[in-house]
Amino acid sequence: MPENGQQTFPIDPKLGDLLKRQEQKFIEKFGRLPGPDDPVFFDPTADTPQPINDEVVDQLLLEAMHKAGVHSAVIHAYQETGLLVTKDNRKYLSKTDRKAWDDAIDEWYETHEE
């Protein structure tokens, strides 16, 4: 791990595009580039850069997952752990987070027939 305690990893090009769009929205809203203390996902109704409410983000993400046809086990694991694990980002998780995710997936299958 780097000396500053921060871990870096490559991002998916789609995520890169999303971040560029968010930066453009920020510039359009506030008339400047975002700074290091500004939220990436901000409240579009606020006059100053404010983080978007976590509950709103969570609800929007859940709606998007349902609309996209994400498997119910994955949705359950997200709700239980707060993580959204993919085959690409799984390797970056701690052992504790990986276990929590796997346990939540297993829990869903234990309580649902497929």
N, CA, C and O atoms as a MOPAC input file, in Angstrom:
PM7 MOZYME 1SCF
protein

 N      0.86100 1    -1.17700 1     0.00000 1
 C      0.00000 1     0.00000 1     0.00000 1
 C      0.90400 1     1.23500 1     0.00000 1
 O      1.94700 1     1.23200 1     0.65400 1
 N      0.52000 1     2.29000 1    -0.72400 1
 C      1.32400 1     3.49600 1    -0.75200 1
 C      1.48000 1     4.11200 1     0.62600 1
 O      0.69300 1     3.85700 1     1.53900 1
 N      2.52000 1     4.93200 1     0.75100 1
 C      2.85800 1     5.55100 1     2.03000 1
 C      1.71100 1     6.38800 1     2.60800 1
 O      1.56800 1     6.46800 1     3.82800 1
 N      0.90200 1     7.00400 1     1.76100 1
 C     -0.17500 1     7.86400 1     2.25300 1
 C     -1.39000 1     7.07600 1     2.73600 1
 O     -2.37000 1     7.66200 1     3.19600 1
 N     -1.32600 1     5.74400 1     2.63200 1
 C     -2.41400 1     4.90300 1     3.11400 1
 C     -3.55000 1     4.73600 1     2.12700 1
 O     -4.52700 1     4.04600 1     2.41900 1
 N     -3.43800 1     5.35700 1     0.96400 1
 C     -4.47800 1     5.23700 1    -0.04100 1
 C     -4.08700 1     4.17700 1    -1.05400 1
 O     -2.93300 1     4.09700 1    -1.47600 1
 N     -5.05400 1     3.37200 1    -1.43500 1
 C     -4.83000 1     2.33400 1    -2.43400 1
 C     -5.36700 1     2.82700 1    -3.76500 1
 O     -6.44300 1     3.42300 1    -3.82500 1
 N     -4.62600 1     2.58200 1    -4.82300 1
 C     -5.09500 1     2.94500 1    -6.15000 1
 C     -5.30600 1     1.68600 1    -6.96100 1
 O     -4.65200 1     0.66900 1    -6.73100 1
 N     -6.22100 1     1.75900 1    -7.91000 1
 C     -6.48200 1     0.64400 1    -8.80000 1
 C     -7.08300 1     1.18800 1   -10.08200 1
 O     -7.67600 1     2.26700 1   -10.08300 1
 N     -6.93300 1     0.44800 1   -11.17600 1
 C     -7.47600 1     0.93700 1   -12.44100 1
 C     -9.00200 1     0.96100 1   -12.40100 1
 O     -9.63500 1     0.16000 1   -11.71300 1
 N     -9.57400 1     1.89700 1   -13.15300 1
 C    -11.03000 1     1.95600 1   -13.21100 1
 C    -11.50100 1     1.56200 1   -14.60400 1
 O    -10.80300 1     1.75300 1   -15.60000 1
 N    -12.67100 1     1.02200 1   -14.63900 1
 C    -13.31900 1     0.62900 1   -15.87700 1
 C    -13.55400 1     1.87400 1   -16.72700 1
 O    -13.89100 1     2.92800 1   -16.18700 1
 N    -13.38500 1     1.77500 1   -18.04000 1
 C    -13.63900 1     2.94600 1   -18.89800 1
 C    -15.03800 1     3.53600 1   -18.72800 1
 O    -15.20700 1     4.75000 1   -18.84000 1
 N    -16.04000 1     2.70200 1   -18.46200 1
 C    -17.39900 1     3.21400 1   -18.25600 1
 C    -17.45300 1     4.09000 1   -17.00200 1
 O    -18.13300 1     5.11600 1   -16.98000 1
 N    -16.72900 1     3.67400 1   -15.96100 1
 C    -16.68800 1     4.47700 1   -14.74600 1
 C    -15.96200 1     5.78300 1   -15.01900 1
 O    -16.36500 1     6.83600 1   -14.52400 1
 N    -14.90100 1     5.72000 1   -15.79900 1
 C    -14.18300 1     6.93600 1   -16.17200 1
 C    -15.08700 1     7.91400 1   -16.90000 1
 O    -15.04300 1     9.11800 1   -16.64500 1
 N    -15.91200 1     7.39500 1   -17.81100 1
 C    -16.86100 1     8.25000 1   -18.53200 1
 C    -17.87800 1     8.86100 1   -17.57700 1
 O    -18.21500 1    10.03900 1   -17.68900 1
 N    -18.36300 1     8.05400 1   -16.63700 1
 C    -19.31900 1     8.54800 1   -15.65100 1
 C    -18.70200 1     9.68800 1   -14.83400 1
 O    -19.35200 1    10.70700 1   -14.59800 1
 N    -17.46000 1     9.51600 1   -14.40700 1
 C    -16.79900 1    10.55000 1   -13.60500 1
 C    -16.58300 1    11.82500 1   -14.41600 1
 O    -16.70500 1    12.92800 1   -13.88200 1
 N    -16.26700 1    11.68300 1   -15.69300 1
 C    -16.11600 1    12.86500 1   -16.55100 1
 C    -17.44800 1    13.59800 1   -16.70500 1
 O    -17.48600 1    14.82800 1   -16.69300 1
 N    -18.54600 1    12.84100 1   -16.85000 1
 C    -19.86800 1    13.47100 1   -16.95000 1
 C    -20.22500 1    14.19700 1   -15.65600 1
 O    -20.79300 1    15.28800 1   -15.68500 1
 N    -19.88700 1    13.58300 1   -14.52200 1
 C    -20.16900 1    14.23000 1   -13.23500 1
 C    -19.36000 1    15.51300 1   -13.09900 1
 O    -19.86300 1    16.51500 1   -12.59100 1
 N    -18.11600 1    15.48600 1   -13.54900 1
 C    -17.29100 1    16.69200 1   -13.49200 1
 C    -17.91600 1    17.79400 1   -14.34200 1
 O    -17.95900 1    18.95300 1   -13.92900 1
 N    -18.40200 1    17.43000 1   -15.53600 1
 C    -19.03800 1    18.41600 1   -16.41000 1
 C    -20.30500 1    18.98300 1   -15.77000 1
 O    -20.55800 1    20.18500 1   -15.85700 1
 N    -21.09700 1    18.12700 1   -15.13000 1
 C    -22.30300 1    18.60100 1   -14.43500 1
 C    -21.93200 1    19.56800 1   -13.31500 1
 O    -22.61100 1    20.57000 1   -13.09200 1
 N    -20.84200 1    19.25100 1   -12.61400 1
 C    -20.38200 1    20.12200 1   -11.52900 1
 C    -20.01000 1    21.49400 1   -12.08500 1
 O    -20.40500 1    22.52300 1   -11.53700 1
 N    -19.24500 1    21.49900 1   -13.18000 1
 C    -18.82100 1    22.75900 1   -13.79400 1
 C    -20.03300 1    23.57200 1   -14.24200 1
 O    -20.09000 1    24.78200 1   -14.02300 1
 N    -21.00600 1    22.90000 1   -14.87400 1
 C    -22.21300 1    23.59800 1   -15.32800 1
 C    -22.99200 1    24.18600 1   -14.15100 1
 O    -23.53600 1    25.28600 1   -14.25400 1
 N    -23.04700 1    23.46400 1   -13.04700 1
 C    -23.82500 1    23.91700 1   -11.88900 1
 C    -23.11900 1    25.02600 1   -11.11200 1
 O    -23.73900 1    26.02200 1   -10.74100 1
 N    -21.80800 1    24.84700 1   -10.86500 1
 C    -21.10600 1    25.75300 1    -9.95300 1
 C    -20.10200 1    26.67600 1   -10.64100 1
 O    -19.51300 1    27.54000 1    -9.99200 1
 N    -19.90300 1    26.50100 1   -11.95600 1
 C    -19.04100 1    27.41200 1   -12.70100 1
 C    -17.55700 1    27.27500 1   -12.43700 1
 O    -16.78600 1    28.20000 1   -12.69100 1
 N    -17.15500 1    26.11900 1   -11.92400 1
 C    -15.73500 1    25.89000 1   -11.65200 1
 C    -15.45500 1    24.39900 1   -11.61800 1
 O    -16.37400 1    23.58400 1   -11.53600 1
 N    -14.17300 1    24.05000 1   -11.68200 1
 C    -13.78400 1    22.65000 1   -11.53300 1
 C    -14.00700 1    22.20600 1   -10.09000 1
 O    -13.85700 1    23.01400 1    -9.17400 1
 N    -14.35700 1    20.95200 1    -9.86900 1
 C    -14.47100 1    20.47800 1    -8.48900 1
 C    -13.10200 1    20.43400 1    -7.81900 1
 O    -12.08900 1    20.12600 1    -8.44700 1
 N    -13.10000 1    20.74700 1    -6.54600 1
 C    -11.87300 1    20.67500 1    -5.76300 1
 C    -11.79600 1    19.36000 1    -5.00800 1
 O    -12.71900 1    18.54900 1    -5.07300 1
 N    -10.69800 1    19.14400 1    -4.29100 1
 C    -10.50800 1    17.86800 1    -3.59200 1
 C    -11.52700 1    17.60400 1    -2.48300 1
 O    -11.73600 1    16.45200 1    -2.10500 1
 N    -12.15400 1    18.63800 1    -1.96400 1
 C    -13.13700 1    18.45900 1    -0.89700 1
 C    -14.57300 1    18.47300 1    -1.40200 1
 O    -15.50900 1    18.34500 1    -0.61200 1
 N    -14.75700 1    18.62800 1    -2.71800 1
 C    -16.09700 1    18.65300 1    -3.29000 1
 C    -16.59100 1    17.23500 1    -3.54000 1
 O    -15.80400 1    16.35600 1    -3.89000 1
 N    -17.89300 1    17.00800 1    -3.36200 1
 C    -18.44000 1    15.67100 1    -3.60600 1
 C    -18.49800 1    15.36000 1    -5.10100 1
 O    -18.76400 1    16.24300 1    -5.91500 1
 N    -18.24900 1    14.11100 1    -5.45100 1
 C    -18.37800 1    13.67600 1    -6.84300 1
 C    -19.84500 1    13.69600 1    -7.23000 1
 O    -20.21000 1    14.23100 1    -8.27600 1
 N    -20.68200 1    13.11600 1    -6.39000 1
 C    -22.12200 1    13.10400 1    -6.61900 1
 C    -22.72900 1    14.10700 1    -5.65500 1
 O    -22.77500 1    13.88100 1    -4.44600 1
 N    -23.19200 1    15.21800 1    -6.20900 1
 C    -23.64700 1    16.33800 1    -5.39400 1
 C    -25.14600 1    16.53500 1    -5.53100 1
 O    -25.77900 1    16.03700 1    -6.46200 1
 N    -25.69000 1    17.26900 1    -4.58500 1
 C    -27.11000 1    17.59400 1    -4.58800 1
 C    -27.35000 1    18.66400 1    -5.65300 1
 O    -26.89400 1    19.79600 1    -5.49800 1
 N    -28.05900 1    18.32200 1    -6.73500 1
 C    -28.24700 1    19.29200 1    -7.81300 1
 C    -29.17200 1    20.45400 1    -7.44400 1
 O    -29.26300 1    21.42800 1    -8.19200 1
 N    -29.85000 1    20.36500 1    -6.31200 1
 C    -30.74800 1    21.45100 1    -5.90400 1
 C    -30.06600 1    22.44200 1    -4.96200 1
 O    -30.63000 1    23.49600 1    -4.66700 1
 N    -28.86700 1    22.12100 1    -4.48900 1
 C    -28.17400 1    22.99300 1    -3.53600 1
 C    -27.43400 1    24.11200 1    -4.26500 1
 O    -27.00000 1    23.94000 1    -5.40400 1
 N    -27.29400 1    25.25800 1    -3.60000 1
 C    -26.58900 1    26.39900 1    -4.18000 1
 C    -25.07800 1    26.27200 1    -4.04500 1
 O    -24.32900 1    26.92100 1    -4.77500 1
 N    -24.63500 1    25.44300 1    -3.12000 1
 C    -23.20500 1    25.17200 1    -2.94100 1
 C    -23.00400 1    23.66700 1    -3.02400 1
 O    -23.94000 1    22.90300 1    -2.78600 1
 N    -21.80000 1    23.23400 1    -3.35800 1
 C    -21.57500 1    21.78600 1    -3.48100 1
 C    -21.83400 1    21.05600 1    -2.16500 1
 O    -21.11600 1    21.24400 1    -1.18200 1
 N    -22.86100 1    20.23000 1    -2.16600 1
 C    -23.24000 1    19.42800 1    -1.00600 1
 C    -23.35000 1    17.98300 1    -1.44300 1
 O    -23.82800 1    17.71100 1    -2.54400 1
 N    -22.92000 1    17.04500 1    -0.60500 1
 C    -23.09200 1    15.63400 1    -0.98200 1
 C    -24.57700 1    15.30800 1    -1.14100 1
 O    -25.42900 1    15.82400 1    -0.41800 1
 N    -24.85300 1    14.45500 1    -2.08900 1
 C    -26.23000 1    13.98900 1    -2.25800 1
 C    -26.54100 1    13.06800 1    -1.08300 1
 O    -25.66600 1    12.34900 1    -0.60200 1
 N    -27.74800 1    13.09400 1    -0.63900 1
 C    -28.19400 1    12.28500 1     0.48700 1
 C    -27.94200 1    10.80100 1     0.20100 1
 O    -28.34900 1    10.29900 1    -0.84600 1
 N    -27.27600 1    10.09800 1     1.11800 1
 C    -26.95600 1     8.67500 1     0.93100 1
 C    -28.20000 1     7.82400 1     0.71400 1
 O    -28.17400 1     6.86800 1    -0.06100 1
 N    -29.27300 1     8.16200 1     1.38700 1
 C    -30.51300 1     7.39300 1     1.23700 1
 C    -31.07700 1     7.53200 1    -0.16900 1
 O    -31.61900 1     6.57400 1    -0.72000 1
 N    -30.95100 1     8.71900 1    -0.74900 1
 C    -31.42600 1     8.94700 1    -2.11800 1
 C    -30.56700 1     8.14700 1    -3.09300 1
 O    -31.08800 1     7.50500 1    -4.00500 1
 N    -29.25900 1     8.18700 1    -2.90000 1
 C    -28.35300 1     7.42300 1    -3.76600 1
 C    -28.67600 1     5.94200 1    -3.67100 1
 O    -28.75600 1     5.25200 1    -4.68800 1
 N    -28.85800 1     5.45800 1    -2.46500 1
 C    -29.16000 1     4.04200 1    -2.25900 1
 C    -30.45400 1     3.65000 1    -2.97000 1
 O    -30.50800 1     2.61900 1    -3.64000 1
 N    -31.48200 1     4.46000 1    -2.82700 1
 C    -32.76800 1     4.16900 1    -3.46600 1
 C    -32.64800 1     4.18200 1    -4.98400 1
 O    -33.20000 1     3.31100 1    -5.65700 1
 N    -31.92800 1     5.16700 1    -5.53000 1
 C    -31.74800 1     5.24800 1    -6.98000 1
 C    -30.96200 1     4.04500 1    -7.50200 1
 O    -31.26800 1     3.50200 1    -8.56300 1
 N    -29.95400 1     3.64400 1    -6.74700 1
 C    -29.15600 1     2.49000 1    -7.15200 1
 C    -29.99000 1     1.21700 1    -7.12200 1
 O    -29.89900 1     0.39800 1    -8.03700 1
 N    -30.79100 1     1.04300 1    -6.09600 1
 C    -31.65900 1    -0.13400 1    -6.02400 1
 C    -32.66100 1    -0.15700 1    -7.18100 1
 O    -32.89500 1    -1.20400 1    -7.78500 1
 N    -33.24300 1     0.98600 1    -7.48100 1
 C    -34.17400 1     1.06000 1    -8.60500 1
 C    -33.47400 1     0.71300 1    -9.91600 1
 O    -34.02100 1    -0.01200 1   -10.74600 1
 N    -32.26500 1     1.23300 1   -10.09500 1
 C    -31.51100 1     0.94600 1   -11.32000 1
 C    -31.15500 1    -0.53300 1   -11.41600 1
 O    -31.20100 1    -1.11100 1   -12.50200 1
 N    -30.80100 1    -1.15300 1   -10.28800 1
 C    -30.47200 1    -2.58100 1   -10.30300 1
 C    -31.69500 1    -3.40700 1   -10.68400 1
 O    -31.59100 1    -4.33200 1   -11.49000 1
 N    -32.84200 1    -3.08400 1   -10.11500 1
 C    -34.06600 1    -3.81200 1   -10.45700 1
 C    -34.39500 1    -3.63600 1   -11.94000 1
 O    -34.71500 1    -4.60100 1   -12.63500 1
 N    -34.31200 1    -2.39600 1   -12.41200 1
 C    -34.63100 1    -2.10100 1   -13.80600 1
 C    -33.66900 1    -2.82700 1   -14.75900 1
 O    -34.06800 1    -3.26900 1   -15.83600 1
 N    -32.41000 1    -2.94100 1   -14.35200 1
 C    -31.40100 1    -3.59000 1   -15.20000 1
 C    -31.46700 1    -5.10900 1   -15.13000 1
 O    -30.77000 1    -5.79500 1   -15.87700 1
 N    -32.30100 1    -5.64200 1   -14.23800 1
 C    -32.43000 1    -7.09300 1   -14.12800 1
 C    -31.31700 1    -7.75400 1   -13.33500 1
 O    -31.00600 1    -8.92600 1   -13.54900 1
 N    -30.71600 1    -7.00600 1   -12.42000 1
 C    -29.66500 1    -7.56500 1   -11.56700 1
 C    -30.28100 1    -8.66800 1   -10.70700 1
 O    -31.38700 1    -8.51500 1   -10.18900 1
 N    -29.56800 1    -9.76600 1   -10.56300 1
 C    -30.06800 1   -10.91900 1    -9.80400 1
 C    -30.39800 1   -10.51200 1    -8.36800 1
 O    -29.68300 1    -9.72100 1    -7.75200 1
 N    -31.48200 1   -11.06000 1    -7.85300 1
 C    -31.94800 1   -10.72800 1    -6.49500 1
 C    -30.91000 1   -11.03100 1    -5.42600 1
 O    -30.85900 1   -10.33900 1    -4.40900 1
 N    -30.08600 1   -12.04500 1    -5.63000 1
 C    -29.03600 1   -12.36500 1    -4.64800 1
 C    -28.02500 1   -11.22800 1    -4.55400 1
 O    -27.53900 1   -10.91400 1    -3.46700 1
 N    -27.71200 1   -10.61900 1    -5.67500 1
 C    -26.76000 1    -9.50000 1    -5.69700 1
 C    -27.37700 1    -8.28100 1    -5.01800 1
 O    -26.70800 1    -7.58000 1    -4.25900 1
 N    -28.64800 1    -8.03400 1    -5.29200 1
 C    -29.33300 1    -6.91000 1    -4.64900 1
 C    -29.36800 1    -7.11600 1    -3.13900 1
 O    -29.12400 1    -6.18500 1    -2.37200 1
 N    -29.67000 1    -8.33700 1    -2.72000 1
 C    -29.68900 1    -8.65300 1    -1.29100 1
 C    -28.30300 1    -8.41700 1    -0.67300 1
 O    -28.18900 1    -7.81000 1     0.39200 1
 N    -27.26500 1    -8.89700 1    -1.33900 1
 C    -25.90600 1    -8.73500 1    -0.80800 1
 C    -25.52900 1    -7.26300 1    -0.71500 1
 O    -24.87400 1    -6.85200 1     0.24200 1
 N    -25.93400 1    -6.46600 1    -1.69900 1
 C    -25.67800 1    -5.02900 1    -1.64600 1
 C    -26.37500 1    -4.41100 1    -0.42800 1
 O    -25.78100 1    -3.61700 1     0.30000 1
 N    -27.63700 1    -4.78500 1    -0.22000 1
 C    -28.38500 1    -4.21900 1     0.90600 1
 C    -27.78900 1    -4.65100 1     2.24800 1
 O    -27.80600 1    -3.88400 1     3.21100 1
 N    -27.27300 1    -5.85300 1     2.31100 1
 C    -26.69600 1    -6.36100 1     3.56200 1
 C    -25.31700 1    -5.77100 1     3.85800 1
 O    -24.98300 1    -5.51100 1     5.01400 1
 N    -24.52000 1    -5.56100 1     2.81100 1
 C    -23.11600 1    -5.18300 1     3.02200 1
 C    -22.78600 1    -3.74600 1     2.64900 1
 O    -21.78800 1    -3.19600 1     3.11500 1
 N    -23.62400 1    -3.13100 1     1.80600 1
 C    -23.29100 1    -1.81000 1     1.29500 1
 C    -22.24600 1    -1.86300 1     0.19000 1
 O    -21.77200 1    -0.82500 1    -0.27300 1
 N    -21.89000 1    -3.06300 1    -0.22700 1
 C    -20.89000 1    -3.25700 1    -1.27600 1
 C    -21.58600 1    -3.61800 1    -2.57400 1
 O    -22.68000 1    -4.18100 1    -2.57200 1
 N    -20.94700 1    -3.29000 1    -3.66900 1
 C    -21.41100 1    -3.72300 1    -4.98100 1
 C    -20.21700 1    -4.39300 1    -5.63700 1
 O    -19.31800 1    -3.73100 1    -6.15500 1
 N    -20.22600 1    -5.71100 1    -5.60300 1
 C    -19.06800 1    -6.50200 1    -6.00500 1
 C    -19.26300 1    -7.03200 1    -7.42500 1
 O    -20.33000 1    -7.53200 1    -7.78100 1
 N    -18.22000 1    -6.91100 1    -8.21100 1
 C    -18.20400 1    -7.45100 1    -9.57100 1
 C    -16.99400 1    -8.35300 1    -9.71800 1
 O    -16.11500 1    -8.37700 1    -8.85700 1
 N    -16.95600 1    -9.09700 1   -10.81700 1
 C    -15.78300 1    -9.95000 1   -11.04300 1
 C    -14.53000 1    -9.09200 1   -11.19600 1
 O    -13.42800 1    -9.55000 1   -10.89400 1
 N    -14.68700 1    -7.85200 1   -11.66300 1
 C    -13.52800 1    -6.98300 1   -11.86000 1
 C    -13.03100 1    -6.33700 1   -10.57000 1
 O    -11.82500 1    -6.13800 1   -10.41700 1
 N    -13.92600 1    -6.00200 1    -9.63600 1
 C    -13.46300 1    -5.31000 1    -8.42800 1
 C    -13.30000 1    -6.23400 1    -7.22300 1
 O    -12.77700 1    -5.81400 1    -6.19100 1
 N    -13.73900 1    -7.47400 1    -7.34100 1
 C    -13.67200 1    -8.42500 1    -6.21900 1
 C    -12.25300 1    -8.56400 1    -5.66400 1
 O    -12.06200 1    -8.67000 1    -4.45200 1
 N    -11.27600 1    -8.56400 1    -6.54200 1
 C     -9.88700 1    -8.77200 1    -6.10900 1
 C     -9.36900 1    -7.63400 1    -5.22900 1
 O     -8.36200 1    -7.79700 1    -4.53900 1
 N    -10.03800 1    -6.49600 1    -5.24500 1
 C     -9.59600 1    -5.36000 1    -4.44000 1
 C    -10.22200 1    -5.32200 1    -3.05000 1
 O     -9.86500 1    -4.47500 1    -2.23100 1
 N    -11.15000 1    -6.23300 1    -2.78100 1
 C    -11.81300 1    -6.25800 1    -1.48500 1
 C    -10.91700 1    -6.87800 1    -0.42100 1
 O    -10.07000 1    -7.72100 1    -0.71400 1
 N    -11.11700 1    -6.45200 1     0.79700 1
 C    -10.43800 1    -7.10800 1     1.91200 1
 C    -11.06200 1    -8.49500 1     2.09800 1
 O    -12.15700 1    -8.76400 1     1.60300 1
 N    -10.36000 1    -9.36000 1     2.80700 1
 C    -10.91200 1   -10.69300 1     3.08100 1
 C    -12.22000 1   -10.58600 1     3.85200 1
 O    -13.14500 1   -11.36600 1     3.62400 1
 N    -12.29700 1    -9.63000 1     4.75600 1
 C    -13.50400 1    -9.43000 1     5.55900 1
 C    -14.68200 1    -9.03300 1     4.67100 1
 O    -15.77700 1    -9.57800 1     4.80900 1
 N    -14.45700 1    -8.08500 1     3.76100 1
 C    -15.53400 1    -7.65700 1     2.86700 1
 C    -15.94000 1    -8.77500 1     1.90900 1
 O    -17.12500 1    -8.95700 1     1.62700 1
 N    -14.96000 1    -9.52000 1     1.41000 1
 C    -15.27600 1   -10.63900 1     0.51100 1
 C    -16.13300 1   -11.66800 1     1.22400 1
 O    -17.09800 1   -12.18500 1     0.66000 1
 N    -15.77600 1   -11.96400 1     2.47300 1
 C    -16.53700 1   -12.95100 1     3.24800 1
 C    -17.95100 1   -12.43600 1     3.51100 1
 O    -18.91500 1   -13.19100 1     3.38600 1
 N    -18.08600 1   -11.16500 1     3.87200 1
 C    -19.41500 1   -10.60100 1     4.13000 1
 C    -20.27800 1   -10.68900 1     2.86900 1
 O    -21.45400 1   -11.04500 1     2.94300 1
 N    -19.69700 1   -10.36800 1     1.72500 1
 C    -20.42700 1   -10.44000 1     0.45800 1
 C    -20.84800 1   -11.88000 1     0.16500 1
 O    -22.01200 1   -12.14700 1    -0.13100 1
 N    -19.89300 1   -12.80100 1     0.25100 1
 C    -20.18500 1   -14.21300 1    -0.03400 1
 C    -21.23500 1   -14.76400 1     0.92600 1
 O    -22.11800 1   -15.51700 1     0.51700 1
 N    -21.14000 1   -14.38900 1     2.20000 1
 C    -22.12900 1   -14.84500 1     3.18200 1
 C    -23.52500 1   -14.32100 1     2.83900 1
 O    -24.51200 1   -15.04300 1     2.98000 1
 N    -23.60600 1   -13.06600 1     2.38900 1
 C    -24.91200 1   -12.49500 1     2.03400 1
 C    -25.49100 1   -13.18700 1     0.79700 1
 O    -26.69700 1   -13.42600 1     0.73300 1
 N    -24.65400 1   -13.50700 1    -0.17100 1
 C    -25.12100 1   -14.24600 1    -1.35600 1
 C    -25.62500 1   -15.62100 1    -0.92600 1
 O    -26.70800 1   -16.04900 1    -1.32500 1
 N    -24.82400 1   -16.31000 1    -0.10400 1
 C    -25.22400 1   -17.64200 1     0.37600 1
 C    -26.53000 1   -17.57800 1     1.14800 1
 O    -27.39100 1   -18.44300 1     0.99300 1
 N    -26.67800 1   -16.55800 1     1.97600 1
 C    -27.89500 1   -16.38800 1     2.76400 1
 C    -29.11700 1   -16.27500 1     1.84900 1
 O    -30.15600 1   -16.87600 1     2.12100 1
 N    -28.99200 1   -15.50600 1     0.77000 1
 C    -30.11100 1   -15.36000 1    -0.15200 1
 C    -30.49100 1   -16.71600 1    -0.74200 1
 O    -31.67100 1   -17.06200 1    -0.79700 1
 N    -29.49100 1   -17.48600 1    -1.18500 1
 C    -29.78200 1   -18.79100 1    -1.78200 1
 C    -30.35400 1   -19.78600 1    -0.77700 1
 O    -31.14300 1   -20.65500 1    -1.14600 1
 N    -29.96400 1   -19.66500 1     0.48100 1
 C    -30.49900 1   -20.55700 1     1.50800 1
 C    -31.97300 1   -20.29800 1     1.77500 1
 O    -32.69000 1   -21.19600 1     2.21700 1
 N    -32.43100 1   -19.08600 1     1.51200 1
 C    -33.82100 1   -18.73700 1     1.81500 1
 C    -34.71000 1   -18.65300 1     0.56700 1
 O    -35.90800 1   -18.38800 1     0.67400 1
 N    -34.12600 1   -18.87700 1    -0.61000 1
 C    -34.89400 1   -18.81200 1    -1.85500 1
 C    -34.60000 1   -20.02400 1    -2.71900 1
 O    -33.45900 1   -20.47500 1    -2.81600 1
 N    -35.60900 1   -20.52300 1    -3.32200 1
 C    -35.43000 1   -21.65000 1    -4.25500 1
 C    -35.26900 1   -21.09700 1    -5.64300 1
 O    -35.96000 1   -20.16000 1    -6.04500 1
 N    -34.33100 1   -21.70100 1    -6.38500 1
 C    -34.14400 1   -21.29100 1    -7.79000 1
 C    -33.94200 1   -22.51400 1    -8.61800 1
 O    -33.76500 1   -22.41500 1    -9.83200 1

